Amino acid sequence: MQYFDVSVGAARYSVRVLGSEEDAGAKRPQAEWIANDRFPTRKLDGGSSTRFVLPNVQLQPGDRLVVEGTPDAEETAGLDYVEVRRVRQ
């Protein structure tokens, strides 16, 4: 996940995998982190862009990846993008 971590708060993020619409149950894995690094900027820009890597996520057809951000103070919990890579076994 590429997200923004500015110097005016500590937003919280979480990521989880949900099953298909029919399944609807939460699946593994789950991760949570706090964006509390101190980058020298108050703006969502290249200076505050950072990354959280969640390795070895097992996805099945129909699974949904959910990323949630909770703002704190002036930190908006900005999310840039999510990259999913297929790993060949």
NUBAPA-787930 format. One record per residue (C-alpha): residue number from 1; x, y, z. Coordinates in steps of 0.02 Angstrom, whole numbers, plus 32768, in hexadecimal, padded with zeros to 4 digits. Layout:
N
<mivo><n>NUM</n><px>X</px><py>Y</py><pz>Z</pz></mivo>
...
***
This chain:
89
<mivo><n>1</n><px>8000</px><py>8000</py><pz>8000</pz></mivo>
<mivo><n>2</n><px>8044</px><py>80A9</py><pz>7FD1</pz></mivo>
<mivo><n>3</n><px>8000</px><py>812D</py><pz>8047</pz></mivo>
<mivo><n>4</n><px>8029</px><py>81DA</py><pz>808A</pz></mivo>
<mivo><n>5</n><px>806F</px><py>81FE</py><pz>8137</pz></mivo>
<mivo><n>6</n><px>8076</px><py>82B7</py><pz>815E</pz></mivo>
<mivo><n>7</n><px>80BE</px><py>830D</py><pz>81F7</pz></mivo>
<mivo><n>8</n><px>801B</px><py>8347</py><pz>8246</pz></mivo>
<mivo><n>9</n><px>7FCC</px><py>82AA</py><pz>828E</pz></mivo>
<mivo><n>10</n><px>7FD1</px><py>81ED</py><pz>8297</pz></mivo>
<mivo><n>11</n><px>7F4C</px><py>81A0</py><pz>8228</pz></mivo>
<mivo><n>12</n><px>7F21</px><py>80E8</py><pz>823F</pz></mivo>
<mivo><n>13</n><px>7F12</px><py>806A</py><pz>81B3</pz></mivo>
<mivo><n>14</n><px>7ED2</px><py>7FB9</py><pz>81A9</pz></mivo>
<mivo><n>15</n><px>7ECC</px><py>7F39</py><pz>811E</pz></mivo>
<mivo><n>16</n><px>7E6B</px><py>7E97</py><pz>8113</pz></mivo>
<mivo><n>17</n><px>7E33</px><py>7E19</py><pz>8093</pz></mivo>
<mivo><n>18</n><px>7D79</px><py>7DF6</py><pz>8085</pz></mivo>
<mivo><n>19</n><px>7D2F</px><py>7D5F</py><pz>8032</pz></mivo>
<mivo><n>20</n><px>7CC1</px><py>7D69</py><pz>7F9A</pz></mivo>
<mivo><n>21</n><px>7C16</px><py>7DBD</py><pz>7FA4</pz></mivo>
<mivo><n>22</n><px>7BC6</px><py>7D15</py><pz>7FCA</pz></mivo>
<mivo><n>23</n><px>7C4A</px><py>7CE8</py><pz>804C</pz></mivo>
<mivo><n>24</n><px>7C50</px><py>7D98</py><pz>8099</pz></mivo>
<mivo><n>25</n><px>7CBC</px><py>7D5D</py><pz>812A</pz></mivo>
<mivo><n>26</n><px>7D61</px><py>7DAE</py><pz>815B</pz></mivo>
<mivo><n>27</n><px>7DF6</px><py>7D49</py><pz>8124</pz></mivo>
<mivo><n>28</n><px>7EAE</px><py>7D4E</py><pz>814C</pz></mivo>
<mivo><n>29</n><px>7F1D</px><py>7DB1</py><pz>815B</pz></mivo>
<mivo><n>30</n><px>7EFA</px><py>7E4D</py><pz>81BA</pz></mivo>
<mivo><n>31</n><px>7F75</px><py>7ED9</py><pz>81DA</pz></mivo>
<mivo><n>32</n><px>7F6B</px><py>7F80</py><pz>8232</pz></mivo>
<mivo><n>33</n><px>7FEA</px><py>800C</py><pz>823D</pz></mivo>
<mivo><n>34</n><px>7FFA</px><py>80C0</py><pz>8275</pz></mivo>
<mivo><n>35</n><px>803F</px><py>8143</py><pz>81FD</pz></mivo>
<mivo><n>36</n><px>80AD</px><py>819A</py><pz>827C</pz></mivo>
<mivo><n>37</n><px>8152</px><py>81B1</py><pz>8221</pz></mivo>
<mivo><n>38</n><px>8189</px><py>8266</py><pz>821E</pz></mivo>
<mivo><n>39</n><px>819D</px><py>829D</py><pz>816B</pz></mivo>
<mivo><n>40</n><px>81C5</px><py>8357</py><pz>8159</pz></mivo>
<mivo><n>41</n><px>8125</px><py>8387</py><pz>80FF</pz></mivo>
<mivo><n>42</n><px>806F</px><py>83AD</py><pz>8125</pz></mivo>
<mivo><n>43</n><px>8036</px><py>8387</py><pz>8073</pz></mivo>
<mivo><n>44</n><px>8005</px><py>82E9</py><pz>8016</pz></mivo>
<mivo><n>45</n><px>8096</px><py>82E7</py><pz>7F9C</pz></mivo>
<mivo><n>46</n><px>8135</px><py>828A</py><pz>7F70</pz></mivo>
<mivo><n>47</n><px>8184</px><py>82C1</py><pz>8014</pz></mivo>
<mivo><n>48</n><px>8100</px><py>8268</py><pz>807D</pz></mivo>
<mivo><n>49</n><px>80E6</px><py>81D0</py><pz>800F</pz></mivo>
<mivo><n>50</n><px>8115</px><py>812C</py><pz>8063</pz></mivo>
<mivo><n>51</n><px>80EE</px><py>8073</py><pz>8058</pz></mivo>
<mivo><n>52</n><px>80AB</px><py>7FE4</py><pz>80C1</pz></mivo>
<mivo><n>53</n><px>80CE</px><py>7F35</py><pz>807E</pz></mivo>
<mivo><n>54</n><px>8064</px><py>7EA1</py><pz>80AE</pz></mivo>
<mivo><n>55</n><px>80BB</px><py>7E08</py><pz>8066</pz></mivo>
<mivo><n>56</n><px>8074</px><py>7D5C</py><pz>803E</pz></mivo>
<mivo><n>57</n><px>7FBC</px><py>7D88</py><pz>8033</pz></mivo>
<mivo><n>58</n><px>7F5B</px><py>7CF4</py><pz>7FF0</pz></mivo>
<mivo><n>59</n><px>7EC9</px><py>7D2D</py><pz>7F84</pz></mivo>
<mivo><n>60</n><px>7E43</px><py>7CC1</py><pz>7F36</pz></mivo>
<mivo><n>61</n><px>7DD4</px><py>7CEF</py><pz>7EA2</pz></mivo>
<mivo><n>62</n><px>7D4D</px><py>7D65</py><pz>7EE1</pz></mivo>
<mivo><n>63</n><px>7DAB</px><py>7D9F</py><pz>7F7D</pz></mivo>
<mivo><n>64</n><px>7DA8</px><py>7E58</py><pz>7FA4</pz></mivo>
<mivo><n>65</n><px>7E38</px><py>7EBB</py><pz>7FEE</pz></mivo>
<mivo><n>66</n><px>7DFE</px><py>7F46</py><pz>8063</pz></mivo>
<mivo><n>67</n><px>7E70</px><py>7FD3</py><pz>809E</pz></mivo>
<mivo><n>68</n><px>7E29</px><py>804D</py><pz>811C</pz></mivo>
<mivo><n>69</n><px>7E79</px><py>80EE</py><pz>8159</pz></mivo>
<mivo><n>70</n><px>7E45</px><py>814F</py><pz>81F4</pz></mivo>
<mivo><n>71</n><px>7E7D</px><py>8206</py><pz>81F6</pz></mivo>
<mivo><n>72</n><px>7ED1</px><py>8256</py><pz>828D</pz></mivo>
<mivo><n>73</n><px>7EDF</px><py>8312</py><pz>82A9</pz></mivo>
<mivo><n>74</n><px>7F0E</px><py>835D</py><pz>8200</pz></mivo>
<mivo><n>75</n><px>7F4E</px><py>82B6</py><pz>81BC</pz></mivo>
<mivo><n>76</n><px>7EC9</px><py>827D</py><pz>8141</pz></mivo>
<mivo><n>77</n><px>7EFB</px><py>81C4</py><pz>812E</pz></mivo>
<mivo><n>78</n><px>7F1F</px><py>81DF</py><pz>8076</pz></mivo>
<mivo><n>79</n><px>7F33</px><py>8140</py><pz>800F</pz></mivo>
<mivo><n>80</n><px>7F8C</px><py>8149</py><pz>7F67</pz></mivo>
<mivo><n>81</n><px>7F7E</px><py>8098</py><pz>7F23</pz></mivo>
<mivo><n>82</n><px>7F7E</px><py>7FDE</py><pz>7F49</pz></mivo>
<mivo><n>83</n><px>7FEF</px><py>7F6B</py><pz>7EE5</pz></mivo>
<mivo><n>84</n><px>7FCC</px><py>7EB2</py><pz>7EDA</pz></mivo>
<mivo><n>85</n><px>8050</px><py>7E41</py><pz>7E8F</pz></mivo>
<mivo><n>86</n><px>803C</px><py>7D8D</py><pz>7E5C</pz></mivo>
<mivo><n>87</n><px>80C4</px><py>7D1E</py><pz>7EA2</pz></mivo>
<mivo><n>88</n><px>80EA</px><py>7C82</py><pz>7E40</pz></mivo>
<mivo><n>89</n><px>810A</px><py>7BE7</py><pz>7EA5</pz></mivo>
***
